[in-house]
Amino acid sequence: MAPLSISNTRMASHGHEVSEQADMSVPLYWDRRDTPLPDRPYQDTLSDADKSLKQKEKGPWNGLSNEEKLALYRIMFKETYAEMKKPSNEWKTVVGGILFFIGITGLVVLWQRIYVYPPPPHTL
């Protein structure tokens, strides 16, 4: 068991689990269009089938089937460029949020016109 530091003891005394902090000095994986080669492969731990496929990769690629080439690609990368470029429906959420807050703002303005501001003068 690791010794508890002051912050760990404080967290443990409040009934919270102490979570591991990510070590940002080690290579990380992410799929990004602007960095085509991530720092590490997508799959770190390989199954026996993947290990044999990696051994087969060292030989001539003419002997590999398309499925094996695709499996090798999926070991290194999670998504293809086409999958990364695929549009998402996030814009609908953003537009919905904007319209929601515009509606709330309209209700606040209406409430202020009715209950806060004095009635307009008769000359207008």
Residue pairs with C-beta under 8 A, 6 or more apart in sequence:
4 12
8 18
11 17
11 18
12 18
27 38
27 39
27 40
28 38
28 39
28 40
29 38
29 39
29 40
29 41
29 42
29 78
30 38
31 38
31 77
31 78
31 79
31 84
32 38
32 84
33 81
33 84
33 85
38 77
41 75
41 76
41 77
42 74
42 75
42 76
42 77
42 78
43 50
43 74
43 75
46 54
46 75
50 71
50 75
53 68
53 71
53 72
53 75
54 72
54 75
56 63
56 64
56 68
57 64
57 72
61 69
64 72
73 80
